[in-house]
Amino acid sequence: MASLIAVSQTQLLYIKPRLVSPPLQSRSVFLPTGLPAGVRGVRATMPRKTVIVSAATAETPKKKGGSKGFVEEMRFVAMRLHTRDQAKEGEKEVKQPEEKAVTKWDPTVEGYLKFLVDSKLVYDTLEDIVQEAPQPFYAEFRNTGLERSASLAEDLEWFKEQGYSIPEPSSPGITYAQYLKELSEKDPQAFICHFYNIYFAHSAGGRMIGKKVAEKLLDNKALKFYEWDGDLPQLLQNVRDKLNKVAEDWTREEKNHCLEETEKSFKLSGEILRLILS
């Protein structure tokens, strides 16, 4: 994943992505917290009232988006964790300085490399987990077409050929990778929350960040990290369908537990994003 975009601790906002000619149906958008006005111009449309995540919801089967499957519930929860500046559906109050919009953003190639290296560690970890499948249903998410590790490896090799030194993974990526390993063994619902947020965030807001960074730092060089083989919207829909099918076997309590992990996923992803500014 020159002045450009603000990055803060939490949040990416979801979209069923198309950078060109987006469909007219309801979309979701993933963008970092505190984007300046020039980058915040994407709106997500959805009903104003969204799912409440708490123990009290366990007895409330008719959640917003429930008729469309559990992925819609995940998306609604993500929207509520944005501020009103980020999305009209956002309900999060800005309490920390890092959550406010940044008027000047000066990424460097060195910082961007840290971001790419830590991102690769996270994607390596996700791909290893679904291959090893400590929970049998993880195998459903092998070879989805969303995998990013090989693409990141190509990009880092390109930077190396340009004479840049490739750093070792840093604390944000190492911390997140270890957390994912732990969740995958003992807390599959929470793990799936992170799996969904990471891949879907990168497919939308992540691409927008990559495009802007390329314009400022890389002479519009298109990285493989932001390219997919095949039709990306269809690849995403295939994963939505698999997620919905897996969640059909979960209790309401397990679904709520998955939703409650959303804020943690934003926090950990945001810490990696902020490496771009380092």
C-alpha positions in Angstrom: 0.0 0.0 0.0 4.8 14.9 -2.2 1.5 15.8 -0.4 -1.4 13.5 -1.0 -3.6 11.5 1.3 -4.1 11.4 5.1 -3.6 8.1 6.8 -4.7 7.5 10.4 -5.0 4.7 12.9 -8.2 3.1 11.8 -10.1 2.6 8.8 -10.6 1.5 5.3 -14.0 1.9 3.7 -15.4 -0.6 1.3 -16.5 -0.6 -2.3 -17.5 -3.2 -4.9 -14.6 -1.8 -6.9 -14.4 -0.4 -10.3 -12.1 2.6 -10.9 -13.7 3.2 -14.2 -17.5 3.4 -14.9 -18.7 2.1 -11.5 -22.0 0.2 -11.5 -25.0 2.1 -10.3 -25.9 -0.3 -7.5 -25.0 0.2 -3.9 -21.2 0.2 -3.5 -18.7 0.0 -0.6 -15.5 2.0 -0.4 -12.3 1.5 1.6 -10.3 4.6 2.2 -8.0 5.6 5.0 -9.2 7.8 7.9 -8.8 11.5 7.5 -8.4 11.7 3.8 -8.3 15.3 2.5 -11.2 16.6 0.4 -9.5 15.8 -3.0 -9.3 12.1 -2.2 -12.4 11.7 -0.1 -14.7 12.2 -3.1 -16.0 8.7 -3.2 -19.3 8.1 -1.4 -20.8 4.9 -0.3 -24.5 4.4 -0.4 -26.4 2.4 2.2 -29.2 2.7 4.6 -28.6 5.2 7.4 -29.4 2.7 10.2 -26.9 -0.1 10.4 -26.2 -3.1 12.5 -25.3 -2.7 16.2 -22.7 -5.0 17.4 -23.2 -6.0 21.0 -24.3 -9.0 23.0 -27.8 -7.6 22.9 -28.0 -8.2 19.1 -27.8 -12.0 19.6 -31.5 -12.2 19.8 -32.2 -9.9 16.8 -32.0 -12.0 13.7 -33.3 -9.4 11.3 -30.2 -7.2 10.9 -29.7 -4.7 8.1 -28.2 -6.5 5.2 -29.1 -9.9 6.6 -31.2 -10.9 3.7 -28.2 -10.4 1.4 -25.9 -12.6 3.5 -23.5 -12.0 6.3 -21.0 -10.1 4.2 -23.5 -7.2 4.1 -23.5 -7.1 7.9 -19.7 -6.9 7.8 -19.8 -4.0 5.4 -22.4 -2.1 7.4 -20.3 -2.4 10.5 -17.3 -1.1 8.7 -19.3 1.9 7.5 -20.3 2.8 11.0 -16.6 3.0 12.1 -16.0 5.9 9.8 -16.4 9.6 10.7 -19.0 11.8 9.1 -16.2 13.5 7.1 -15.4 10.1 5.5 -18.9 8.9 4.8 -22.4 10.3 5.4 -23.2 7.0 7.1 -20.2 7.3 9.5 -20.8 7.5 13.2 -17.3 7.5 14.7 -16.4 10.6 16.7 -12.9 12.0 16.1 -11.2 11.8 19.5 -7.5 11.3 18.6 -5.3 13.7 16.7 -4.3 11.0 14.2 -8.0 10.6 13.3 -8.2 14.1 11.9 -7.7 15.0 8.3 -4.1 15.7 7.4 -3.7 18.7 5.1 -0.2 17.8 3.9 1.0 14.2 3.3 4.6 13.6 2.2 5.2 9.9 1.5 8.7 8.8 0.5 9.8 5.8 -1.5 11.5 4.5 1.6 8.3 4.7 3.6 6.4 3.2 0.8 8.8 0.2 0.7 8.2 -0.3 4.4 4.5 -0.4 3.7 5.0 -2.9 0.9 7.3 -5.2 2.9 5.0 -5.3 5.9 2.0 -5.8 3.6 3.7 -8.8 2.0 4.3 -10.4 5.4 0.6 -10.1 6.2 -0.4 -11.5 2.8 2.1 -14.3 3.1 0.6 -15.2 6.4 -2.9 -15.2 5.2 -2.0 -17.4 2.2 -0.1 -19.8 4.4 -3.0 -20.1 6.8 -5.6 -20.9 4.1 -3.2 -23.4 2.6 -2.6 -25.2 5.9 -6.2 -24.8 6.9 -6.0 -25.2 10.7 -9.8 -24.8 10.4 -11.1 -27.0 7.6 -13.3 -24.3 6.1 -10.3 -22.1 5.4 -9.6 -24.3 2.4 -12.6 -22.6 0.7 -10.4 -19.5 0.3 -7.5 -21.0 -1.5 -6.7 -19.7 -5.0 -9.4 -17.0 -5.0 -7.5 -14.8 -7.4 -7.2 -12.1 -4.7 -3.8 -13.4 -3.4 -1.2 -10.6 -3.3 2.1 -12.2 -2.2 3.5 -13.1 -5.6 2.6 -9.7 -7.0 4.3 -8.0 -4.0 7.4 -10.1 -4.6 7.6 -8.9 -8.2 7.2 -5.3 -7.1 9.9 -5.5 -4.5 12.2 -7.1 -7.0 11.6 -4.2 -9.3 12.5 -1.7 -6.6 15.6 -3.6 -5.9 16.6 -3.4 -9.6 16.2 0.3 -9.4 18.8 0.4 -6.7 16.6 0.7 -3.6 17.4 -1.3 -0.5 14.6 -3.5 0.6 14.0 -3.3 4.4 13.2 -6.1 6.7 9.6 -6.3 8.0 8.9 -3.9 10.8 6.8 -4.0 14.0 3.4 -3.3 12.5 3.6 -6.1 10.0 5.2 -8.6 12.4 2.6 -7.8 15.0 -0.3 -8.2 12.6 1.1 -11.4 11.1 1.5 -13.0 14.5 -2.0 -12.0 15.5 -3.4 -13.6 12.4 -1.6 -16.8 13.2 -3.0 -16.9 16.7 -6.6 -16.1 15.6 -6.5 -18.7 12.8 -5.9 -21.4 15.4 -8.2 -20.4 18.2 -10.7 -17.8 16.9 -11.9 -18.6 13.3 -14.7 -16.0 13.3 -12.3 -13.2 14.2 -9.8 -14.4 11.6 -12.4 -14.3 8.9 -13.1 -10.7 9.8 -9.5 -9.8 9.1 -9.4 -11.9 6.0 -12.4 -10.0 4.6 -11.2 -6.6 5.6 -7.7 -6.9 4.3 -8.6 -8.2 0.8 -11.6 -6.0 0.2 -9.9 -2.9 1.5 -7.0 -3.3 -0.8 -9.2 -3.9 -3.8 -10.7 -0.5 -3.5 -9.2 2.2 -1.3 -5.8 0.4 -1.5 -5.8 0.8 -5.3 -6.7 4.5 -5.0 -3.7 5.0 -2.6 -1.4 3.1 -5.0 -2.5 5.2 -7.9 -1.8 8.5 -6.1 1.5 7.3 -4.7 2.6 6.2 -8.2 1.8 9.6 -9.5 3.8 11.4 -6.9 6.8 9.0 -6.4 7.0 6.5 -9.2 6.4 8.4 -12.4 3.0 6.6 -12.7 4.7 3.1 -12.6 1.9 0.6 -12.2 2.8 -2.0 -9.5 1.6 -5.6 -9.7 0.2 -5.2 -6.2 -2.7 -3.3 -7.8 -3.3 -5.6 -10.7 -5.3 -8.8 -10.8 -5.6 -11.6 -13.3 -9.3 -11.9 -14.3 -12.3 -9.7 -13.6 -11.8 -8.2 -10.1 -15.5 -7.6 -9.3 -16.2 -11.2 -10.2 -13.3 -12.4 -8.1 -14.6 -10.4 -5.1 -18.2 -11.7 -5.6 -16.9 -15.2 -5.6 -15.3 -14.6 -2.2 -18.4 -12.9 -0.9 -20.4 -16.0 -1.9 -17.9 -18.3 -0.1 -18.0 -16.1 3.0 -21.7 -16.1 3.1 -21.8 -19.8 2.8 -19.3 -20.4 5.6 -21.2 -18.0 7.9 -24.5 -19.9 7.3 -23.2 -22.5 9.8 -22.4 -19.9 12.5 -24.6 -19.0 15.4 -25.7 -15.4 15.9 -23.2 -15.1 18.7 -20.4 -16.2 16.5 -21.5 -13.8 13.8 -21.5 -10.9 16.3 -18.1 -11.9 17.5 -16.8 -11.7 14.0 -18.3 -8.2 13.6 -16.9 -7.0 16.8 -13.4 -7.7 15.5 -13.8 -5.1 12.7 -12.3 -2.2 14.7 -9.2 -4.2 15.6 -8.7 -5.1 11.9 -8.9 -1.4 11.0 -6.4 -0.5 13.7 -3.8 -3.0 12.7 -4.1 -2.3 8.9 -3.9 1.4 9.7 -0.6 1.0 11.5 0.8 -0.6 8.3 -0.6 2.1 6.1 1.0 4.8 8.2 4.4 3.4 7.3 4.1 5.2 4.0 4.6 8.5 6.0 7.7 7.2 7.9 
